[in-house]
Amino acid sequence: MAVPLTLGAAGDAGAAVDHSIVFARYTATAPVEDLYAVSPGGGAPVKLTHTAGVSDVMPSWSPDGKRVAFVRYGSGGAIDGIWTMTSTGSDLKAVPGTKGASDPAWSPDGKRIAYDKPVGTQREIYVADIDGTPATRLTHTAADDLHPTWSPDGRYLAFNRADAGGHSRVMRIRLSTLAQTAVTASDSHDWAPDWSHGDRIAFSRVDSSGFARLYLVRPDGTGLHRITTARLNDKNPSWSPDGSRLVFTRGGGDDADPEHLFLVRADGTGLTQLTKTDSHDLEADWRP
């Protein structure tokens, strides 16, 4: 039976026992993205942002589950960068110095935010305090470094590095030394890693099938294995707080095809479709 999205005493969506999932949605009739929240038990999603002409995408929960960081941009360029809001969509705050930034990721201690940002023709990884200062550039390469995700202890980031040859691999960087280590092979097509509290990294890989599937790997590069096999594209995995399940987007190969949120256990069993409307449901993040 579907479990409705609950409201706690303070009005927080998905409070206490219900670790709600926040995601971006657009449709053919409403092509500008807004953020929604949905219970992992199902039910109707709750719309959190209502911004005509402005896209809200790439949400990331704070570790205490009280705020969401996300990217907001408009066609005119006047609004562009990372913002934060409460779990119900109120108290909007822009993060200074994040124009052009993407893929915000909140640190485990709640004090910092990692993101990627353009530097010339490339995107590089940055970390800043949640007020935007000081912003520290972590990577300096001729490739695009994208989609940072924190290790549970806050000492490392994983991210994907996309090169000019069309390949993308998962990388790991130690914040204290900026030493970088490859997690997956250089000829891979790996995207959007997410690091679990159980110290596994989930990511989306376009494999020999030609479709994007979900894979897991340990941070040292061992234990690589695939957990989804459908002839559809599975992308943007996000771990449940206990590391037992993932939420991800599944869709076809064409932008006209709907994209829905699905849940799956970390061993690849228990596949469940979470959203079912004629929409594009993207970039989900599971509340801690």
Stockholm file with secondary structure:
# STOCKHOLM 1.0

chainA/1-288         MAVPLTLGAAGDAGAAVDHSIVFARYTATAPVEDLYAVSPGGGAPVKLTHTAGVSDVMPSWSPDGKRVAFVRYGSGGAIDGIWTMTSTGSDLKAVPGTKGASDPAWSPDGKRIAYDKPVGTQREIYVADIDGTPATRLTHTAADDLHPTWSPDGRYLAFNRADAGGHSRVMRIRLSTLAQTAVTASDSHDWAPDWSHGDRIAFSRVDSSGFARLYLVRPDGTGLHRITTARLNDKNPSWSPDGSRLVFTRGGGDDADPEHLFLVRADGTGLTQLTKTDSHDLEADWRP
#=GR chainA/1-288 SS CCCCCCBCTTCCBTCTTCCCEEEEEECSSCCSCEEEEECTTCCCCEECCCCTTEEEEEEEECTTSSEEEEEEEETTSSSEEEEEEETTSCSCEECTTCTTCEEEEECTTSSEEEEEEEETTEEEEEEEETTSCSCEECCCCSSEEEEEEECTTSSEEEEEEECTTSCEEEEEEETTTCCEEESSCTTCBEEEEEECTTSCEEEEEECTTSSEEEEEECTTSCSCEECCCCSSEEEEEEECTTSSEEEEEEECSSTTSCEEEEEEETTSCCCEECCCSSSEEEEEEECC
#=GC SS_cons         CCCCCCBCTTCCBTCTTCCCEEEEEECSSCCSCEEEEECTTCCCCEECCCCTTEEEEEEEECTTSSEEEEEEEETTSSSEEEEEEETTSCSCEECTTCTTCEEEEECTTSSEEEEEEEETTEEEEEEEETTSCSCEECCCCSSEEEEEEECTTSSEEEEEEECTTSCEEEEEEETTTCCEEESSCTTCBEEEEEECTTSCEEEEEECTTSSEEEEEECTTSCSCEECCCCSSEEEEEEECTTSSEEEEEEECSSTTSCEEEEEEETTSCCCEECCCSSSEEEEEEECC
//
